[in-house]
């Protein structure tokens, strides 16, 4: 009887382990597309920030050039 109980306990433990493994695999498979979506959002966000920084720098350079040209004109006049 004790051997049967031990066998049943081992069977129950293996069954529970396989269920947990299956549930974990299902959860990770469901989580993967969510993570991929978040990564794509982060990439788009980073690209937007880089574009903004480039446009900002270009605008600052154009402003500096304009100010320098005006200053040169005023000195020449």
Protein Blocks (a to p, Z undefined) as FASTA:
>chain_A
ZZmmmmmmmmmmmmmmmmmmmmmmmmmmmmmmmmmmmmmmmmmmmmmmmmmmmmmmmmmm
mmmmmmmmmmmmmmmZZ
